[in-house]
């Protein structure tokens, strides 16, 4: 049984390998990636799952975005579980933990691009994103939202933009 913990800086390499295994190299071209690129995940909302051997077997991160016209929200993704553990409930555990933490930290809404039947069990609905659009193509019905606070996205419309803290570039040696 894997346990869920905060992601640590030392997880970066293993996380990237896991994401490559789960999504392939084209993952970096996805529309959601445009909103994450060059940004840090929301504080306290970058999760890692580790097995009893210390292997990173799951990851989920949430990112600060503006859900149109100044409405703060989070963008969830990517959610990945090691292929040999898929179907054992680890993804659901990561989702529940992420949404619980988001609620505890006072966030009001979460957006994502993903499989509607899978995410519906966590309260994600395509109807909540009807007035929103992303900075790139997304398959119809895969742009979903969950209101942590009911009505948080009511009347919101516009382009979803990144608002999270930017990654500071590394200083170059002289």
C-alpha positions in Angstrom: 0.0 0.0 0.0 1.4 3.4 -1.0 1.3 6.3 1.3 0.6 9.9 0.2 2.9 12.7 1.3 3.9 16.2 0.2 6.1 16.2 -2.9 9.7 17.0 -2.1 12.3 18.6 -4.4 14.2 15.3 -4.6 11.1 13.8 -6.3 11.5 15.8 -9.5 13.4 13.2 -11.5 11.2 10.3 -10.5 8.1 12.4 -11.0 9.2 13.3 -14.6 10.0 9.7 -15.4 6.6 8.6 -14.1 4.8 11.2 -16.1 6.7 10.2 -19.2 5.8 6.5 -18.6 2.1 7.4 -18.1 1.6 10.1 -20.8 4.5 9.9 -23.2 6.7 12.7 -24.5 3.7 14.5 -26.1 2.5 15.4 -22.7 4.5 18.6 -22.8 2.5 19.8 -25.8 -0.9 19.6 -24.1 -2.9 22.8 -23.5 -2.9 22.4 -19.7 0.9 22.3 -19.8 0.9 25.8 -21.2 -0.7 27.0 -17.9 1.8 25.1 -15.8 5.0 25.8 -17.7 7.4 28.0 -15.8 5.2 28.0 -12.6 5.4 26.4 -9.2 2.5 24.3 -8.0 0.2 25.8 -5.4 1.8 25.6 -1.9 0.8 22.4 -0.1 -0.9 21.0 -3.1 1.8 19.0 -4.8 1.3 15.4 -3.7 3.5 12.3 -4.1 2.6 8.6 -3.4 5.4 6.3 -2.4 5.4 2.6 -2.0 6.9 0.6 0.8 10.2 0.4 -1.1 10.5 4.2 -1.4 9.5 4.2 -5.1 7.5 7.2 -6.3 4.3 5.6 -7.7 1.9 8.5 -7.9 1.8 12.2 -8.4 -0.8 15.0 -8.4 -0.3 18.7 -8.4 -2.6 21.7 -8.3 -1.8 25.1 -9.9 -3.1 28.7 -9.4 -5.1 30.0 -12.3 -7.5 32.8 -13.0 -10.8 31.2 -14.2 -11.8 34.3 -16.2 -12.2 37.9 -15.1 -10.4 37.7 -11.8 -12.0 34.5 -10.4 -9.2 32.5 -8.6 -9.2 28.8 -9.1 -6.9 25.8 -9.2 -5.9 23.7 -12.2 -5.4 20.0 -11.4 -2.9 17.9 -13.2 -1.4 15.8 -14.1 -2.6 12.9 -12.0 -0.4 9.9 -12.7 -0.1 6.4 -11.1 2.5 3.9 -11.9 1.1 1.5 -14.6 1.6 -1.6 -12.3 -0.6 0.0 -9.7 -3.4 1.5 -11.8 -6.8 0.2 -10.9 -6.0 -0.2 -7.2 -7.5 3.1 -6.0 -4.3 5.1 -5.6 -5.5 7.8 -8.1 -8.8 8.1 -6.2 -6.9 8.5 -2.9 -4.7 11.2 -4.4 -7.7 13.0 -5.8 -9.6 12.9 -2.4 -6.5 14.2 -0.6 -5.9 17.0 -3.1 -9.5 18.2 -2.9 -9.6 17.9 0.9 -6.4 20.1 1.1 -7.8 22.5 -1.4 -10.9 23.0 0.7 -8.8 23.3 3.9 -6.7 26.0 2.3 -9.8 28.0 1.3 -9.8 27.4 -2.4 -13.2 27.6 -4.1 -12.9 25.8 -7.5 -10.8 23.3 -9.4 -10.5 23.0 -13.1 -9.0 20.1 -15.1 -8.8 18.5 -18.5 -9.5 14.8 -18.3 -11.7 11.8 -18.6 -15.2 13.0 -17.6 -16.5 9.6 -16.5 -13.5 9.1 -14.2 -13.6 12.6 -12.6 -17.4 12.7 -12.3 -17.1 10.7 -9.1 -15.2 13.6 -7.5 -17.9 16.1 -8.5 -16.3 17.4 -11.8 -18.7 18.5 -14.5 -18.2 19.9 -18.0 -21.2 22.2 -17.5 -19.3 24.3 -15.0 -16.7 25.3 -17.7 -19.2 26.5 -20.3 -18.2 30.1 -20.2 -14.5 29.4 -19.9 -11.8 28.6 -22.5 -8.2 27.5 -22.4 -5.2 28.9 -24.3 -5.2 26.0 -26.8 -7.3 23.1 -28.1 -9.1 20.7 -25.8 -11.4 17.8 -26.7 -15.1 18.6 -26.2 -16.4 17.3 -22.8 -12.9 17.0 -21.3 -12.7 20.5 -19.8 -14.2 20.0 -16.3 -14.7 21.9 -13.1 -15.5 21.1 -9.5 -16.9 23.8 -7.2 -15.6 23.4 -3.7 -17.8 26.3 -2.7 -21.2 25.9 -4.5 -21.7 28.7 -7.0 -18.0 29.7 -7.1 -18.0 29.6 -10.9 -21.5 31.0 -11.4 -21.4 33.6 -14.2 -17.7 33.3 -14.7 -16.5 33.5 -18.3 -13.2 34.2 -20.1 -9.8 32.8 -20.8 -8.2 30.7 -18.1 -4.7 32.1 -17.3 -1.8 31.1 -15.1 -1.4 33.1 -11.9 0.9 30.9 -9.9 4.4 31.9 -8.7 6.9 31.8 -11.5 10.0 29.5 -11.2 13.1 31.6 -10.6 15.7 31.0 -13.3 19.0 29.5 -12.1 21.9 31.9 -11.8 24.6 31.3 -14.4 28.2 30.9 -13.3 30.4 33.8 -14.5 
